[in-house]
Amino acid sequence: MKIIDKSKSSIEQLVDVLRALRAPDGCPWDREQTAISLTQFLAEECAEAIEAINKGDDEEVCDELGDVLMNVVFQSIIAEEQGTFNFSDIAAMSVEKMVRRHPHVFGDVVAEDAATVKKNWDEIKKKEKGDIAESFSILDNIPASLSALLKARKVQRKAAKVGFDWNCQQQILDKITEELVELKEAMSKDIGQRDEEHIDEEIGDLLFAVVNLSRFRKRATAEQLMQNAVQKFEKRFRYIESSLKSQGKDFSDSNIVEMEQLWCEAKKKL
């Protein structure tokens, strides 16, 4: 039986736990994992942590962030086995980067507002990349694994930095209206004569324009707004379910008229 040294810090204990799991006499499942195979779990844990934060459940947030940290340590142990880097290297690199990108805190640069901090941050990142090749695009280095909503926002923000942006929210609203009109036109034909690929394209353009509005408002991201909308739908739909069950019914015993009525009730309550 393996024993964890409780006299060590919690971080050190976590590193020891993952090393023990990866040892020849450790856990068969953990020994089979690779850096690539673990990425799906890292993505899932990040999503669960974000959900807990949005819910405001401190205990759950702590638990989920622990799972994210565990995944980071797991990746570091695999890298350590390959002789590339370890958890200490990750922490050291993060410290060095944060100090370097906050000269207004750890240096003599003055930054009195968040906008100046962001501008300095971007300039420092640009210098870190060194010489820029002829083929360099400001849209490079956007993670392919980002959700479509977050990726759209990031693309739009990068374009906005060089002046390719709207002047006001009304312009974006007009664009949304334009895209909606184009979608309606594409769908106005009889089903057999429709260009379904074109309709899909117009739906995508409409979504992109809506993301632009949320991005321009500089409040919640489109991802957050969509999460909120989904949660609201779930609450109201669950109300329909529970209401039917209280009547001894399920969906097969109901119809759209009754469900719409219950949905309206849910809108007043939830």
C-alpha positions as CSV (number, residue, x, y, z in Angstrom):
1,M,0.0,0.0,0.0
2,K,1.3,3.4,-1.0
3,I,1.5,6.1,1.7
4,I,1.4,9.8,1.0
5,D,3.6,12.1,3.1
6,K,1.2,14.4,4.9
7,S,4.0,16.7,6.1
8,K,4.4,17.9,2.5
9,S,2.4,20.8,1.0
10,S,-0.9,19.9,-0.7
11,I,0.6,20.6,-4.1
12,E,3.5,18.3,-3.4
13,Q,1.1,15.6,-2.2
14,L,-0.9,15.9,-5.4
15,V,2.3,15.5,-7.5
16,D,3.2,12.4,-5.4
17,V,-0.3,11.0,-5.9
18,L,-0.1,11.3,-9.7
19,R,3.4,9.8,-9.7
20,A,2.1,6.9,-7.6
21,L,-0.8,6.3,-10.0
22,R,1.6,6.3,-13.0
23,A,4.1,3.9,-11.3
24,P,4.5,0.3,-12.6
25,D,2.5,-0.9,-9.5
26,G,0.1,2.0,-9.7
27,C,-3.3,2.2,-11.5
28,P,-3.6,0.4,-14.9
29,W,-6.0,3.0,-16.3
30,D,-3.7,6.0,-15.3
31,R,-0.6,4.2,-16.7
32,E,-2.4,3.9,-20.1
33,Q,-3.1,7.6,-20.5
34,T,-1.2,9.9,-22.8
35,A,-1.0,13.7,-23.1
36,I,-3.4,13.4,-26.0
37,S,-5.9,11.0,-24.4
38,L,-6.2,13.3,-21.3
39,T,-7.1,16.4,-23.3
40,Q,-10.8,15.4,-23.4
41,F,-10.9,15.1,-19.6
42,L,-9.1,18.5,-19.2
43,A,-11.8,20.1,-21.5
44,E,-14.6,18.4,-19.5
45,E,-13.2,19.5,-16.1
46,C,-12.7,23.1,-17.4
47,A,-16.3,23.1,-18.5
48,E,-17.5,21.8,-15.2
49,A,-15.5,24.3,-13.3
50,I,-17.0,27.2,-15.4
51,E,-20.5,25.8,-14.7
52,A,-19.8,25.8,-11.0
53,I,-18.4,29.3,-11.1
54,N,-21.5,30.5,-12.9
55,K,-23.7,28.8,-10.3
56,G,-21.8,30.5,-7.5
57,D,-21.4,27.3,-5.5
58,D,-18.1,27.9,-3.7
59,E,-17.7,24.3,-2.5
60,E,-18.4,23.0,-6.0
61,V,-16.0,25.6,-7.5
62,C,-13.3,24.5,-5.2
63,D,-13.9,20.8,-6.0
64,E,-14.0,21.4,-9.8
65,L,-10.9,23.6,-9.8
66,G,-9.2,20.8,-8.0
67,D,-10.1,18.5,-10.8
68,V,-8.6,21.0,-13.3
69,L,-5.4,21.2,-11.3
70,M,-5.2,17.5,-11.1
71,N,-5.3,17.3,-14.9
72,V,-2.6,19.9,-15.2
73,V,-0.4,17.9,-12.8
74,F,-1.2,14.7,-14.7
75,Q,0.0,16.3,-17.9
76,S,3.2,17.5,-16.1
77,I,3.9,13.9,-14.8
78,I,3.7,12.5,-18.3
79,A,6.0,15.2,-19.5
80,E,8.3,14.5,-16.6
81,E,8.5,10.9,-17.6
82,Q,9.5,11.9,-21.1
83,G,12.2,14.3,-19.7
84,T,10.6,17.4,-21.2
85,F,9.3,19.4,-18.2
86,N,7.7,19.0,-14.8
87,F,5.1,20.7,-12.6
88,S,7.8,23.0,-11.2
89,D,8.7,24.2,-14.7
90,I,5.1,25.0,-15.4
91,A,4.8,27.1,-12.3
92,A,8.1,28.8,-12.9
93,M,7.2,29.6,-16.5
94,S,3.8,31.0,-15.3
95,V,5.5,33.2,-12.6
96,E,8.0,34.5,-15.1
97,K,5.4,35.3,-17.7
98,M,3.0,37.1,-15.3
99,V,5.8,39.2,-13.9
100,R,7.0,40.1,-17.4
101,R,3.6,41.0,-18.6
102,H,2.8,43.1,-15.6
103,P,5.6,45.8,-15.6
104,H,3.1,48.2,-14.1
105,V,3.2,46.0,-10.9
106,F,6.7,44.5,-11.0
107,G,8.4,47.3,-12.8
108,D,8.3,51.1,-13.4
109,V,5.7,51.2,-16.1
110,V,2.6,53.3,-15.3
111,A,-0.9,51.9,-16.2
112,E,-3.8,53.7,-14.5
113,D,-6.6,51.8,-16.2
114,A,-7.5,48.3,-17.5
115,A,-7.4,49.5,-21.1
116,T,-3.8,50.5,-20.8
117,V,-2.9,47.3,-19.1
118,K,-4.5,45.3,-22.0
119,K,-2.6,47.4,-24.5
120,N,0.7,46.8,-22.8
121,W,-0.1,43.1,-22.4
122,D,-0.7,42.8,-26.2
123,E,2.5,44.7,-27.0
124,I,4.6,42.5,-24.7
125,K,3.1,39.4,-26.3
126,K,3.9,40.7,-29.7
127,K,7.6,41.3,-28.7
128,E,7.8,37.8,-27.2
129,K,7.0,36.3,-30.6
130,G,10.1,37.9,-32.0
131,D,10.5,38.6,-35.7
132,I,7.2,38.2,-37.7
133,A,7.4,36.2,-40.9
134,E,5.8,37.6,-44.1
135,S,3.0,35.0,-43.9
136,F,2.1,36.0,-40.3
137,S,-1.6,36.8,-39.8
138,I,-3.1,38.5,-36.7
139,L,-5.6,35.7,-36.8
140,D,-2.9,33.1,-36.2
141,N,-2.5,31.2,-32.8
142,I,-6.2,31.0,-32.1
143,P,-6.8,27.5,-30.5
144,A,-8.7,25.2,-32.9
145,S,-10.3,23.5,-29.8
146,L,-12.2,26.6,-28.7
147,S,-15.9,26.5,-29.0
148,A,-17.3,28.2,-32.1
149,L,-18.7,31.0,-30.1
150,L,-15.5,31.8,-28.3
151,K,-13.5,31.4,-31.5
152,A,-15.8,33.8,-33.3
153,R,-15.3,36.4,-30.5
154,K,-11.6,36.0,-30.5
155,V,-11.4,36.4,-34.3
156,Q,-13.6,39.5,-34.1
157,R,-11.5,41.0,-31.3
158,K,-8.3,40.5,-33.2
159,A,-9.8,42.2,-36.3
160,A,-11.1,45.0,-34.1
161,K,-7.6,45.7,-32.8
162,V,-6.4,46.9,-36.2
163,G,-9.5,49.1,-36.7
164,F,-11.7,46.6,-38.6
165,D,-14.7,47.0,-36.4
166,W,-18.2,48.6,-36.1
167,N,-18.7,52.1,-34.8
168,C,-21.8,51.5,-32.7
169,Q,-24.2,48.8,-31.6
170,Q,-26.9,50.0,-34.0
171,Q,-24.7,49.1,-36.9
172,I,-24.4,45.6,-35.7
173,L,-28.2,45.4,-35.1
174,D,-28.6,46.5,-38.7
175,K,-26.2,43.7,-39.8
176,I,-28.2,41.2,-37.8
177,T,-31.4,42.4,-39.5
178,E,-29.7,42.1,-42.9
179,E,-28.5,38.5,-42.1
180,L,-32.0,37.6,-40.9
181,V,-33.6,39.0,-44.1
182,E,-31.1,37.0,-46.2
183,L,-31.9,33.8,-44.2
184,K,-35.7,34.4,-44.7
185,E,-35.1,34.8,-48.4
186,A,-33.1,31.6,-48.6
187,M,-35.9,29.8,-46.8
188,S,-38.7,31.4,-48.8
189,K,-38.6,28.9,-51.6
190,D,-40.5,25.6,-51.6
191,I,-38.7,22.9,-49.7
192,G,-37.8,21.0,-52.9
193,Q,-36.2,24.1,-54.4
194,R,-34.3,25.3,-51.4
195,D,-30.5,25.4,-51.4
196,E,-30.0,23.8,-47.9
197,E,-26.2,24.5,-47.9
198,H,-26.9,28.2,-48.5
199,I,-29.5,28.2,-45.7
200,D,-26.9,26.7,-43.4
201,E,-24.4,29.4,-44.5
202,E,-26.9,32.2,-43.7
203,I,-27.7,30.7,-40.3
204,G,-23.9,30.8,-39.6
205,D,-23.7,34.4,-40.8
206,L,-26.6,35.3,-38.4
207,L,-24.9,33.6,-35.5
208,F,-21.6,35.4,-36.2
209,A,-23.3,38.7,-36.3
210,V,-25.0,38.1,-33.0
211,V,-21.6,37.1,-31.4
212,N,-20.3,40.4,-32.8
213,L,-23.0,42.3,-30.9
214,S,-22.2,40.6,-27.6
215,R,-18.5,41.2,-28.1
216,F,-19.0,44.9,-29.0
217,R,-21.0,45.4,-25.8
218,K,-18.0,44.3,-23.7
219,R,-20.1,42.5,-21.2
220,A,-20.9,38.8,-21.1
221,T,-19.4,36.7,-23.9
222,A,-21.7,35.0,-26.4
223,E,-20.6,31.7,-24.8
224,Q,-21.9,32.9,-21.4
225,L,-25.1,34.3,-22.9
226,M,-25.8,31.0,-24.6
227,Q,-25.1,29.1,-21.4
228,N,-27.6,31.4,-19.6
229,A,-30.2,30.9,-22.4
230,V,-29.7,27.1,-22.3
231,Q,-30.1,27.1,-18.5
232,K,-33.2,29.2,-18.7
233,F,-34.7,26.8,-21.3
234,E,-33.8,23.8,-19.1
235,K,-35.6,25.3,-16.1
236,R,-38.7,26.0,-18.1
237,F,-38.8,22.7,-19.8
238,R,-38.3,20.9,-16.5
239,Y,-41.3,22.8,-15.3
240,I,-43.3,21.4,-18.1
241,E,-42.1,17.9,-17.2
242,S,-42.8,18.2,-13.5
243,S,-46.3,19.7,-14.2
244,L,-47.2,16.8,-16.4
245,K,-46.0,14.3,-13.9
246,S,-48.0,16.0,-11.2
247,Q,-51.0,15.3,-13.3
248,G,-50.0,11.6,-13.8
249,K,-49.1,12.3,-17.4
250,D,-46.0,12.2,-19.6
251,F,-45.2,13.8,-23.0
252,S,-47.1,11.0,-24.9
253,D,-50.3,12.0,-23.1
254,S,-49.8,15.7,-23.9
255,N,-49.8,17.9,-27.0
256,I,-48.1,21.1,-28.1
257,V,-51.1,23.3,-27.0
258,E,-50.9,22.1,-23.4
259,M,-47.1,22.3,-23.4
260,E,-47.1,25.9,-24.7
261,Q,-49.6,26.8,-21.9
262,L,-47.2,25.3,-19.3
263,W,-44.3,27.0,-21.0
264,C,-46.1,30.4,-20.6
265,E,-46.6,29.5,-16.9
266,A,-43.0,28.7,-16.5
267,K,-42.0,32.1,-18.1
268,K,-43.9,33.9,-15.4
269,K,-42.4,31.9,-12.6
270,L,-38.8,31.2,-13.8
